[in-house]
Amino acid sequence: MLLRKVQNVVKKYPLMWTSLAYGGLYTASDLTQQSTRQMYVASRTHQAVAYDWTSAKNFGLTGMVLAPVFYGFYKVLDLWLPGRSVRVLLMKVVLDQGCLAPCTLALFFAALGTLESRKVKDIQHEMKQKYLKAYMVGWLFWPPAQMVNFYFLAPHFRTLYVGAAAFVWTNFLSYIKHMQVV
């Protein structure tokens, strides 16, 4: 009964559901990365490190901002490139990594920098230090993940699957984001 109600809400309000899910996944990934850093610091210094709840909130809000972009992109991609042939799969993966990834990665850094009340020049400096590294690692992570997505999953499961993969990916982005800029 409850599951049926949840399914109806998801079908009736897919964009709201996607935004909330991404917000939760991005928050969880930042907290996971913070926990990893805390264990590392505690093992070296024997001192507890507090969670940065503002960072977790900012990651969650960023996930909510990015969710509609992902949702819309995958809807359009499925309309433009229907099917599951090898050619279609490769085209979808190339468009995903070649068009969507550069934009959403830039939006990720810009949104977090803005939420952190940083100046534009500081955000640009951070992006110069971190963007290319993150984008190149994305080419290792996302194509295999997206091949599974585009070949095996029905379109209505794609955004959720990408969200789950993004949980892993955003752990990496959290690690990169929290690295010191020189």
N, CA and C atoms as an extended XYZ file, in Angstrom:
546
Properties=species:S:1:pos:R:3:atomname:S:1:resname:S:1:resid:I:1 pbc="F F F"
N         0.831       -1.188        0.000 N   MET     1
C         0.000        0.000        0.000 CA  MET     1
C         0.879        1.256        0.000 C   MET     1
N         1.828        1.337        0.944 N   LEU     2
C         2.717        2.490        1.023 CA  LEU     2
C         3.619        2.566       -0.200 C   LEU     2
N         4.115        1.394       -0.640 N   LEU     3
C         4.975        1.359       -1.825 CA  LEU     3
C         4.222        1.855       -3.050 C   LEU     3
N         2.971        1.489       -3.197 N   ARG     4
C         2.157        1.935       -4.326 CA  ARG     4
C         1.997        3.459       -4.289 C   ARG     4
N         1.792        4.024       -3.096 N   LYS     5
C         1.650        5.480       -2.971 CA  LYS     5
C         2.946        6.188       -3.361 C   LYS     5
N         4.075        5.624       -2.924 N   VAL     6
C         5.373        6.206       -3.279 CA  VAL     6
C         5.569        6.141       -4.790 C   VAL     6
N         5.246        5.002       -5.401 N   GLN     7
C         5.376        4.869       -6.857 CA  GLN     7
C         4.508        5.891       -7.588 C   GLN     7
N         3.306        6.125       -7.085 N   ASN     8
C         2.420        7.104       -7.709 CA  ASN     8
C         2.990        8.518       -7.611 C   ASN     8
N         3.562        8.848       -6.467 N   VAL     9
C         4.175       10.173       -6.295 CA  VAL     9
C         5.363       10.328       -7.229 C   VAL     9
N         6.180        9.281       -7.330 N   VAL    10
C         7.355        9.325       -8.215 CA  VAL    10
C         6.916        9.512       -9.662 C   VAL    10
N         5.879        8.812      -10.085 N   LYS    11
C         5.393        8.942      -11.461 CA  LYS    11
C         4.741       10.302      -11.702 C   LYS    11
N         4.023       10.806      -10.706 N   LYS    12
C         3.309       12.074      -10.862 CA  LYS    12
C         4.248       13.271      -10.812 C   LYS    12
N         5.290       13.185       -9.985 N   TYR    13
C         6.233       14.297       -9.793 CA  TYR    13
C         7.678       13.819       -9.976 C   TYR    13
N         8.042       13.349      -11.159 N   PRO    14
C         9.376       12.771      -11.329 CA  PRO    14
C        10.514       13.777      -11.111 C   PRO    14
N        10.318       15.005      -11.500 N   LEU    15
C        11.383       15.994      -11.335 CA  LEU    15
C        11.607       16.334       -9.861 C   LEU    15
N        10.518       16.472       -9.112 N   MET    16
C        10.649       16.731       -7.674 CA  MET    16
C        11.345       15.549       -6.993 C   MET    16
N        10.917       14.338       -7.320 N   TRP    17
C        11.508       13.137       -6.734 CA  TRP    17
C        13.000       13.055       -7.062 C   TRP    17
N        13.334       13.327       -8.336 N   THR    18
C        14.722       13.270       -8.773 CA  THR    18
C        15.559       14.296       -8.023 C   THR    18
N        15.038       15.501       -7.876 N   SER    19
C        15.774       16.559       -7.167 CA  SER    19
C        16.007       16.192       -5.711 C   SER    19
N        14.981       15.671       -5.065 N   LEU    20
C        15.139       15.265       -3.661 CA  LEU    20
C        16.119       14.100       -3.533 C   LEU    20
N        16.025       13.142       -4.451 N   ALA    21
C        16.933       11.993       -4.404 CA  ALA    21
C        18.377       12.439       -4.609 C   ALA    21
N        18.617       13.295       -5.590 N   TYR    22
C        19.977       13.778       -5.836 CA  TYR    22
C        20.486       14.607       -4.666 C   TYR    22
N        19.620       15.425       -4.101 N   GLY    23
C        20.031       16.198       -2.924 CA  GLY    23
C        20.482       15.287       -1.798 C   GLY    23
N        19.713       14.222       -1.567 N   GLY    24
C        20.079       13.262       -0.527 CA  GLY    24
C        21.353       12.499       -0.854 C   GLY    24
N        21.502       12.087       -2.118 N   LEU    25
C        22.705       11.344       -2.520 CA  LEU    25
C        23.958       12.216       -2.433 C   LEU    25
N        23.869       13.466       -2.859 N   TYR    26
C        25.022       14.358       -2.787 CA  TYR    26
C        25.382       14.662       -1.331 C   TYR    26
N        24.365       14.855       -0.494 N   THR    27
C        24.626       15.075        0.940 CA  THR    27
C        25.314       13.849        1.538 C   THR    27
N        24.772       12.673        1.244 N   ALA    28
C        25.340       11.436        1.783 CA  ALA    28
C        26.769       11.220        1.299 C   ALA    28
N        27.043       11.545        0.047 N   SER    29
C        28.404       11.327       -0.457 CA  SER    29
C        29.397       12.268        0.215 C   SER    29
N        28.993       13.511        0.465 N   ASP    30
C        29.908       14.420        1.170 CA  ASP    30
C        30.132       13.937        2.600 C   ASP    30
N        29.093       13.498        3.264 N   LEU    31
C        29.253       12.991        4.632 CA  LEU    31
C        30.102       11.719        4.659 C   LEU    31
N        29.953       10.873        3.658 N   THR    32
C        30.788        9.670        3.560 CA  THR    32
C        32.251       10.063        3.402 C   THR    32
N        32.511       11.024        2.526 N   GLN    33
C        33.886       11.478        2.321 CA  GLN    33
C        34.435       12.146        3.581 C   GLN    33
N        33.614       12.926        4.270 N   GLN    34
C        34.050       13.528        5.529 CA  GLN    34
C        34.378       12.446        6.561 C   GLN    34
N        33.570       11.407        6.627 N   SER    35
C        33.829       10.308        7.566 CA  SER    35
C        35.162        9.642        7.261 C   SER    35
N        35.434        9.447        5.979 N   THR    36
C        36.708        8.848        5.577 CA  THR    36
C        37.875        9.733        6.009 C   THR    36
N        37.751       11.032        5.760 N   ARG    37
C        38.814       11.964        6.176 CA  ARG    37
C        38.967       11.977        7.695 C   ARG    37
N        37.837       11.925        8.411 N   GLN    38
C        37.893       11.928        9.872 CA  GLN    38
C        38.615       10.701       10.408 C   GLN    38
N        38.333        9.551        9.839 N   MET    39
C        39.016        8.331       10.292 CA  MET    39
C        40.511        8.430       10.041 C   MET    39
N        40.872        8.981        8.895 N   TYR    40
C        42.290        9.145        8.569 CA  TYR    40
C        42.958       10.100        9.549 C   TYR    40
N        42.340       11.253        9.789 N   VAL    41
C        42.919       12.243       10.706 CA  VAL    41
C        42.975       11.680       12.117 C   VAL    41
N        41.905       11.011       12.554 N   ALA    42
C        41.866       10.447       13.906 CA  ALA    42
C        42.934        9.375       14.085 C   ALA    42
N        43.207        8.588       13.055 N   SER    43
C        44.226        7.551       13.186 CA  SER    43
C        45.628        8.153       13.292 C   SER    43
N        45.815        9.334       12.751 N   ARG    44
C        47.124        9.993       12.786 CA  ARG    44
C        47.303       10.892       14.005 C   ARG    44
N        46.228       11.567       14.414 N   THR    45
C        46.359       12.576       15.471 CA  THR    45
C        45.684       12.184       16.775 C   THR    45
N        44.861       11.135       16.737 N   HIS    46
C        44.080       10.697       17.897 CA  HIS    46
C        43.160       11.806       18.396 C   HIS    46
N        42.701       12.642       17.461 N   GLN    47
C        41.765       13.713       17.799 CA  GLN    47
C        40.528       13.570       16.913 C   GLN    47
N        39.380       13.835       17.512 N   ALA    48
C        38.131       13.783       16.756 CA  ALA    48
C        37.995       15.045       15.899 C   ALA    48
N        37.402       14.877       14.759 N   VAL    49
C        37.155       15.995       13.853 CA  VAL    49
C        35.647       16.101       13.652 C   VAL    49
N        35.112       17.293       13.787 N   ALA    50
C        33.666       17.486       13.667 CA  ALA    50
C        33.230       17.452       12.200 C   ALA    50
N        32.000       17.051       11.984 N   TYR    51
C        31.438       17.102       10.641 CA  TYR    51
C        31.225       18.554       10.224 C   TYR    51
N        31.391       18.806        8.955 N   ASP    52
C        31.121       20.119        8.380 CA  ASP    52
C        29.720       20.060        7.770 C   ASP    52
N        28.727       20.404        8.580 N   TRP    53
C        27.339       20.298        8.145 CA  TRP    53
C        27.013       21.316        7.051 C   TRP    53
N        27.711       22.425        7.040 N   THR    54
C        27.493       23.405        5.975 CA  THR    54
C        27.927       22.828        4.636 C   THR    54
N        29.051       22.138        4.625 N   SER    55
C        29.500       21.485        3.394 CA  SER    55
C        28.482       20.451        2.931 C   SER    55
N        27.975       19.641        3.844 N   ALA    56
C        26.982       18.622        3.493 CA  ALA    56
C        25.717       19.278        2.932 C   ALA    56
N        25.282       20.363        3.547 N   LYS    57
C        24.102       21.092        3.055 CA  LYS    57
C        24.365       21.637        1.655 C   LYS    57
N        25.542       22.219        1.451 N   ASN    58
C        25.873       22.778        0.150 CA  ASN    58
C        25.925       21.704       -0.937 C   ASN    58
N        26.467       20.545       -0.596 N   PHE    59
C        26.482       19.439       -1.554 CA  PHE    59
C        25.051       19.013       -1.884 C   PHE    59
N        24.205       18.934       -0.872 N   GLY    60
C        22.810       18.560       -1.104 CA  GLY    60
C        22.094       19.546       -2.008 C   GLY    60
N        22.278       20.818       -1.751 N   LEU    61
C        21.654       21.838       -2.600 CA  LEU    61
C        22.193       21.773       -4.029 C   LEU    61
N        23.479       21.512       -4.162 N   THR    62
C        24.073       21.384       -5.494 CA  THR    62
C        23.475       20.187       -6.227 C   THR    62
N        23.296       19.079       -5.538 N   GLY    63
C        22.644       17.926       -6.150 CA  GLY    63
C        21.233       18.247       -6.614 C   GLY    63
N        20.514       19.038       -5.827 N   MET    64
C        19.161       19.423       -6.213 CA  MET    64
C        19.170       20.349       -7.434 C   MET    64
N        20.196       21.164       -7.565 N   VAL    65
C        20.328       22.045       -8.727 CA  VAL    65
C        20.677       21.241       -9.977 C   VAL    65
N        21.553       20.257       -9.830 N   LEU    66
C        21.994       19.463      -10.979 CA  LEU    66
C        20.940       18.461      -11.455 C   LEU    66
N        20.087       17.994      -10.569 N   ALA    67
C        19.116       16.947      -10.905 CA  ALA    67
C        18.246       17.283      -12.111 C   ALA    67
N        17.659       18.476      -12.184 N   PRO    68
C        16.836       18.769      -13.367 CA  PRO    68
C        17.641       18.773      -14.671 C   PRO    68
N        18.902       19.135      -14.594 N   VAL    69
C        19.757       19.114      -15.784 CA  VAL    69
C        19.915       17.669      -16.262 C   VAL    69
N        20.233       16.764      -15.338 N   PHE    70
C        20.373       15.347      -15.695 CA  PHE    70
C        19.057       14.787      -16.218 C   PHE    70
N        17.995       15.072      -15.509 N   TYR    71
C        16.669       14.565      -15.870 CA  TYR    71
C        16.321       14.978      -17.302 C   TYR    71
N        16.451       16.256      -17.595 N   GLY    72
C        16.123       16.765      -18.924 CA  GLY    72
C        17.036       16.216      -20.005 C   GLY    72
N        18.322       16.142      -19.705 N   PHE    73
C        19.290       15.654      -20.691 CA  PHE    73
C        18.979       14.223      -21.102 C   PHE    73
N        18.716       13.354      -20.126 N   TYR    74
C        18.472       11.948      -20.452 CA  TYR    74
C        17.130       11.752      -21.148 C   TYR    74
N        16.145       12.577      -20.838 N   LYS    75
C        14.869       12.515      -21.563 CA  LYS    75
C        15.088       12.860      -23.032 C   LYS    75
N        15.803       13.952      -23.284 N   VAL    76
C        16.068       14.383      -24.657 CA  VAL    76
C        16.948       13.366      -25.379 C   VAL    76
N        17.951       12.869      -24.697 N   LEU    77
C        18.856       11.887      -25.304 CA  LEU    77
C        18.097       10.652      -25.779 C   LEU    77
N        17.155       10.174      -24.964 N   ASP    78
C        16.369        9.004      -25.357 CA  ASP    78
C        15.433        9.312      -26.531 C   ASP    78
N        14.956       10.546      -26.622 N   LEU    79
C        14.117       10.921      -27.763 CA  LEU    79
C        14.935       11.012      -29.053 C   LEU    79
N        16.105       11.606      -28.955 N   TRP    80
C        16.968       11.804      -30.123 CA  TRP    80
C        17.629       10.509      -30.586 C   TRP    80
N        17.985        9.673      -29.625 N   LEU    81
C        18.724        8.449      -29.951 CA  LEU    81
C        18.026        7.227      -29.343 C   LEU    81
N        16.915        6.815      -29.932 N   PRO    82
C        16.246        5.629      -29.384 CA  PRO    82
C        17.012        4.360      -29.765 C   PRO    82
N        16.821        3.339      -28.984 N   GLY    83
C        17.427        2.049      -29.296 CA  GLY    83
C        18.646        1.742      -28.451 C   GLY    83
N        19.181        0.514      -28.697 N   ARG    84
C        20.313        0.039      -27.906 CA  ARG    84
C        21.414       -0.562      -28.760 C   ARG    84
N        21.498       -0.176      -30.005 N   SER    85
C        22.579       -0.703      -30.841 CA  SER    85
C        23.913       -0.162      -30.318 C   SER    85
N        24.989       -0.810      -30.702 N   VAL    86
C        26.319       -0.371      -30.271 CA  VAL    86
C        26.560        1.070      -30.707 C   VAL    86
N        26.162        1.394      -31.917 N   ARG    87
C        26.337        2.756      -32.432 CA  ARG    87
C        25.593        3.776      -31.557 C   ARG    87
N        24.329        3.476      -31.229 N   VAL    88
C        23.521        4.376      -30.396 CA  VAL    88
C        24.138        4.498      -29.004 C   VAL    88
N        24.563        3.376      -28.418 N   LEU    89
C        25.187        3.405      -27.089 CA  LEU    89
C        26.427        4.283      -27.089 C   LEU    89
N        27.271        4.111      -28.077 N   LEU    90
C        28.497        4.919      -28.143 CA  LEU    90
C        28.178        6.400      -28.330 C   LEU    90
N        27.183        6.698      -29.149 N   MET    91
C        26.795        8.096      -29.340 CA  MET    91
C        26.271        8.701      -28.040 C   MET    91
N        25.471        7.953      -27.305 N   LYS    92
C        24.941        8.447      -26.031 CA  LYS    92
C        26.070        8.689      -25.025 C   LYS    92
N        27.002        7.763      -24.949 N   VAL    93
C        28.117        7.909      -24.002 CA  VAL    93
C        28.985        9.104      -24.380 C   VAL    93
N        29.268        9.259      -25.659 N   VAL    94
C        30.095       10.394      -26.103 CA  VAL    94
C        29.376       11.716      -25.829 C   VAL    94
N        28.078       11.779      -26.104 N   LEU    95
C        27.331       13.002      -25.809 CA  LEU    95
C        27.270       13.273      -24.304 C   LEU    95
N        27.106       12.210      -23.527 N   ASP    96
C        27.063       12.355      -22.078 CA  ASP    96
C        28.383       12.935      -21.553 C   ASP    96
N        29.495       12.328      -21.961 N   GLN    97
C        30.805       12.780      -21.468 CA  GLN    97
C        31.314       14.025      -22.189 C   GLN    97
N        30.946       14.174      -23.447 N   GLY    98
C        31.467       15.297      -24.216 CA  GLY    98
C        30.667       16.573      -24.073 C   GLY    98
N        29.372       16.458      -23.778 N   CYS    99
C        28.513       17.649      -23.669 CA  CYS    99
C        28.021       17.888      -22.237 C   CYS    99
N        27.401       16.869      -21.664 N   LEU   100
C        26.807       17.040      -20.333 CA  LEU   100
C        27.864       17.161      -19.242 C   LEU   100
N        28.828       16.267      -19.238 N   ALA   101
C        29.823       16.239      -18.151 CA  ALA   101
C        30.597       17.553      -17.997 C   ALA   101
N        31.107       18.150      -19.070 N   PRO   102
C        31.842       19.407      -18.874 CA  PRO   102
C        30.969       20.503      -18.263 C   PRO   102
N        29.717       20.555      -18.705 N   CYS   103
C        28.809       21.596      -18.197 CA  CYS   103
C        28.432       21.360      -16.731 C   CYS   103
N        28.067       20.119      -16.415 N   THR   104
C        27.636       19.853      -15.041 CA  THR   104
C        28.805       19.894      -14.061 C   THR   104
N        29.985       19.545      -14.515 N   LEU   105
C        31.151       19.653      -13.636 CA  LEU   105
C        31.456       21.120      -13.340 C   LEU   105
N        31.371       21.961      -14.356 N   ALA   106
C        31.564       23.404      -14.137 CA  ALA   106
C        30.476       23.942      -13.212 C   ALA   106
N        29.238       23.511      -13.431 N   LEU   107
C        28.139       23.938      -12.571 CA  LEU   107
C        28.343       23.464      -11.137 C   LEU   107
N        28.875       22.271      -10.976 N   PHE   108
C        29.177       21.740       -9.644 CA  PHE   108
C        30.118       22.676       -8.883 C   PHE   108
N        31.247       23.011       -9.504 N   PHE   109
C        32.208       23.895       -8.839 CA  PHE   109
C        31.636       25.301       -8.638 C   PHE   109
N        30.916       25.805       -9.628 N   ALA   110
C        30.342       27.152       -9.516 CA  ALA   110
C        29.268       27.212       -8.432 C   ALA   110
N        28.398       26.211       -8.390 N   ALA   111
C        27.325       26.201       -7.392 CA  ALA   111
C        27.898       26.106       -5.978 C   ALA   111
N        28.840       25.177       -5.782 N   LEU   112
C        29.432       25.053       -4.441 CA  LEU   112
C        30.195       26.308       -4.051 C   LEU   112
N        30.956       26.868       -4.974 N   GLY   113
C        31.682       28.099       -4.682 CA  GLY   113
C        30.745       29.234       -4.316 C   GLY   113
N        29.634       29.335       -5.025 N   THR   114
C        28.642       30.371       -4.729 CA  THR   114
C        28.015       30.148       -3.359 C   THR   114
N        27.650       28.901       -3.054 N   LEU   115
C        27.073       28.584       -1.748 CA  LEU   115
C        28.068       28.828       -0.612 C   LEU   115
N        29.350       28.743       -0.927 N   GLU   116
C        30.395       29.023        0.069 CA  GLU   116
C        30.725       30.522        0.138 C   GLU   116
N        29.980       31.334       -0.606 N   SER   117
C        30.172       32.797       -0.647 CA  SER   117
C        31.570       33.185       -1.122 C   SER   117
N        32.090       32.424       -2.066 N   ARG   118
C        33.427       32.719       -2.581 CA  ARG   118
C        33.344       33.686       -3.746 C   ARG   118
N        34.416       34.406       -3.966 N   LYS   119
C        34.484       35.345       -5.077 CA  LYS   119
C        34.662       34.577       -6.385 C   LYS   119
N        34.214       35.192       -7.470 N   VAL   120
C        34.300       34.556       -8.788 CA  VAL   120
C        35.737       34.184       -9.118 C   VAL   120
N        36.680       35.067       -8.833 N   LYS   121
C        38.084       34.766       -9.155 CA  LYS   121
C        38.590       33.577       -8.341 C   LYS   121
N        38.112       33.399       -7.109 N   ASP   122
C        38.510       32.248       -6.296 CA  ASP   122
C        37.913       30.952       -6.845 C   ASP   122
N        36.664       31.034       -7.319 N   ILE   123
C        36.033       29.863       -7.931 CA  ILE   123
C        36.777       29.489       -9.206 C   ILE   123
N        37.128       30.487      -10.004 N   GLN   124
C        37.878       30.230      -11.234 CA  GLN   124
C        39.243       29.616      -10.931 C   GLN   124
N        39.901       30.110       -9.901 N   HIS   125
C        41.209       29.561       -9.518 CA  HIS   125
C        41.066       28.096       -9.094 C   HIS   125
N        40.048       27.810       -8.297 N   GLU   126
C        39.829       26.424       -7.881 CA  GLU   126
C        39.558       25.533       -9.093 C   GLU   126
N        38.754       26.031      -10.022 N   MET   127
C        38.458       25.235      -11.211 CA  MET   127
C        39.709       24.984      -12.045 C   MET   127
N        40.599       25.966      -12.115 N   LYS   128
C        41.852       25.763      -12.843 CA  LYS   128
C        42.673       24.649      -12.216 C   LYS   128
N        42.600       24.525      -10.911 N   GLN   129
C        43.366       23.519      -10.185 CA  GLN   129
C        42.731       22.125      -10.245 C   GLN   129
N        41.396       22.059      -10.281 N   LYS   130
C        40.719       20.786      -10.045 CA  LYS   130
C        39.870       20.266      -11.204 C   LYS   130
N        39.397       21.146      -12.059 N   TYR   131
C        38.422       20.759      -13.082 CA  TYR   131
C        38.956       19.682      -14.022 C   TYR   131
N        40.105       19.910      -14.619 N   LEU   132
C        40.629       18.972      -15.619 CA  LEU   132
C        40.890       17.591      -15.005 C   LEU   132
N        41.432       17.567      -13.798 N   LYS   133
C        41.677       16.284      -13.124 CA  LYS   133
C        40.362       15.530      -12.923 C   LYS   133
N        39.354       16.227      -12.443 N   ALA   134
C        38.061       15.583      -12.218 CA  ALA   134
C        37.439       15.131      -13.539 C   ALA   134
N        37.542       15.960      -14.554 N   TYR   135
C        36.960       15.612      -15.852 CA  TYR   135
C        37.644       14.385      -16.458 C   TYR   135
N        38.953       14.310      -16.356 N   MET   136
C        39.686       13.163      -16.910 CA  MET   136
C        39.341       11.869      -16.155 C   MET   136
N        39.241       11.934      -14.848 N   VAL   137
C        38.839       10.752      -14.081 CA  VAL   137
C        37.403       10.358      -14.457 C   VAL   137
N        36.577       11.355      -14.752 N   GLY   138
C        35.216       11.078      -15.194 CA  GLY   138
C        35.169       10.233      -16.449 C   GLY   138
N        36.143       10.425      -17.339 N   TRP   139
C        36.203        9.612      -18.551 CA  TRP   139
C        36.507        8.152      -18.232 C   TRP   139
N        37.136        7.892      -17.104 N   LEU   140
C        37.391        6.503      -16.696 CA  LEU   140
C        36.171        5.897      -16.014 C   LEU   140
N        35.458        6.715      -15.264 N   PHE   141
C        34.338        6.228      -14.459 CA  PHE   141
C        33.024        6.131      -15.247 C   PHE   141
N        32.659        7.210      -15.930 N   TRP   142
C        31.319        7.296      -16.485 CA  TRP   142
C        31.041        6.463      -17.731 C   TRP   142
N        31.925        6.335      -18.703 N   PRO   143
C        31.549        5.531      -19.879 CA  PRO   143
C        31.105        4.096      -19.554 C   PRO   143
N        31.837        3.337      -18.712 N   PRO   144
C        31.318        1.998      -18.392 CA  PRO   144
C        29.978        2.057      -17.641 C   PRO   144
N        29.863        3.021      -16.717 N   ALA   145
C        28.600        3.152      -15.972 CA  ALA   145
C        27.447        3.490      -16.910 C   ALA   145
N        27.707        4.353      -17.870 N   GLN   146
C        26.642        4.756      -18.781 CA  GLN   146
C        26.317        3.675      -19.817 C   GLN   146
N        27.288        2.860      -20.169 N   MET   147
C        26.994        1.736      -21.071 CA  MET   147
C        25.977        0.800      -20.400 C   MET   147
N        26.172        0.512      -19.130 N   VAL   148
C        25.205       -0.295      -18.381 CA  VAL   148
C        23.852        0.418      -18.366 C   VAL   148
N        23.874        1.700      -18.063 N   ASN   149
C        22.657        2.491      -17.985 CA  ASN   149
C        21.876        2.445      -19.300 C   ASN   149
N        22.515        2.790      -20.390 N   PHE   150
C        21.817        2.907      -21.662 CA  PHE   150
C        21.442        1.560      -22.277 C   PHE   150
N        22.177        0.510      -21.946 N   TYR   151
C        21.884       -0.791      -22.553 CA  TYR   151
C        20.853       -1.589      -21.753 C   TYR   151
N        21.004       -1.636      -20.435 N   PHE   152
C        20.198       -2.543      -19.627 CA  PHE   152
C        18.959       -1.916      -18.987 C   PHE   152
N        18.950       -0.605      -18.788 N   LEU   153
C        17.878       -0.007      -17.991 CA  LEU   153
C        16.802        0.664      -18.832 C   LEU   153
N        15.588        0.543      -18.360 N   ALA   154
C        14.468        1.261      -18.973 CA  ALA   154
C        14.638        2.757      -18.694 C   ALA   154
N        14.172        3.602      -19.595 N   PRO   155
C        14.371        5.047      -19.422 CA  PRO   155
C        13.915        5.597      -18.084 C   PRO   155
N        12.819        5.100      -17.524 N   HIS   156
C        12.336        5.662      -16.261 CA  HIS   156
C        13.223        5.296      -15.065 C   HIS   156
N        14.169        4.377      -15.235 N   PHE   157
C        15.114        4.043      -14.162 CA  PHE   157
C        16.460        4.739      -14.328 C   PHE   157
N        16.679        5.403      -15.450 N   ARG   158
C        18.001        5.950      -15.763 CA  ARG   158
C        18.464        7.009      -14.786 C   ARG   158
N        17.608        7.954      -14.472 N   THR   159
C        18.034        9.038      -13.591 CA  THR   159
C        18.382        8.496      -12.207 C   THR   159
N        17.596        7.548      -11.724 N   LEU   160
C        17.883        6.959      -10.410 CA  LEU   160
C        19.196        6.176      -10.438 C   LEU   160
N        19.420        5.401      -11.490 N   TYR   161
C        20.680        4.663      -11.619 CA  TYR   161
C        21.868        5.633      -11.662 C   TYR   161
N        21.733        6.679      -12.467 N   VAL   162
C        22.812        7.665      -12.555 CA  VAL   162
C        23.016        8.316      -11.188 C   VAL   162
N        21.939        8.509      -10.439 N   GLY   163
C        22.067        9.049       -9.085 CA  GLY   163
C        22.879        8.129       -8.185 C   GLY   163
N        22.628        6.834       -8.281 N   ALA   164
C        23.395        5.868       -7.478 CA  ALA   164
C        24.864        5.868       -7.897 C   ALA   164
N        25.107        5.891       -9.206 N   ALA   165
C        26.496        5.978       -9.681 CA  ALA   165
C        27.098        7.311       -9.251 C   ALA   165
N        26.278        8.350       -9.270 N   ALA   166
C        26.760        9.674       -8.862 CA  ALA   166
C        27.137        9.708       -7.381 C   ALA   166
N        26.526        8.850       -6.567 N   PHE   167
C        26.928        8.768       -5.164 CA  PHE   167
C        28.414        8.403       -5.072 C   PHE   167
N        28.805        7.406       -5.862 N   VAL   168
C        30.220        7.013       -5.893 CA  VAL   168
C        31.059        8.149       -6.470 C   VAL   168
N        30.625        8.688       -7.594 N   TRP   169
C        31.349        9.764       -8.272 CA  TRP   169
C        31.473       10.995       -7.367 C   TRP   169
N        30.399       11.350       -6.677 N   THR   170
C        30.424       12.552       -5.849 CA  THR   170
C        31.302       12.369       -4.622 C   THR   170
N        31.515       11.130       -4.186 N   ASN   171
C        32.528       10.904       -3.152 CA  ASN   171
C        33.893       11.362       -3.658 C   ASN   171
N        34.182       11.016       -4.904 N   PHE   172
C        35.440       11.471       -5.513 CA  PHE   172
C        35.448       12.998       -5.637 C   PHE   172
N        34.339       13.583       -6.097 N   LEU   173
C        34.283       15.046       -6.238 CA  LEU   173
C        34.430       15.742       -4.886 C   LEU   173
N        33.854       15.152       -3.848 N   SER   174
C        34.012       15.719       -2.513 CA  SER   174
C        35.479       15.695       -2.101 C   SER   174
N        36.152       14.595       -2.392 N   TYR   175
C        37.572       14.488       -2.102 CA  TYR   175
C        38.344       15.595       -2.847 C   TYR   175
N        38.060       15.726       -4.147 N   ILE   176
C        38.730       16.759       -4.961 CA  ILE   176
C        38.376       18.155       -4.437 C   ILE   176
N        37.112       18.368       -4.161 N   LYS   177
C        36.634       19.689       -3.708 CA  LYS   177
C        37.340       20.118       -2.429 C   LYS   177
N        37.554       19.192       -1.519 N   HIS   178
C        38.141       19.534       -0.226 CA  HIS   178
C        39.668       19.550       -0.224 C   HIS   178
N        40.267       19.240       -1.377 N   MET   179
C        41.725       19.349       -1.470 CA  MET   179
C        42.097       20.829       -1.395 C   MET   179
N        43.234       21.091       -0.803 N   GLN   180
C        43.699       22.475       -0.712 CA  GLN   180
C        44.116       22.995       -2.091 C   GLN   180
N        43.703       24.218       -2.391 N   VAL   181
C        44.111       24.877       -3.627 CA  VAL   181
C        45.416       25.604       -3.357 C   VAL   181
N        46.390       25.414       -4.247 N   VAL   182
C        47.686       26.086       -4.066 CA  VAL   182
C        47.784       27.312       -4.928 C   VAL   182
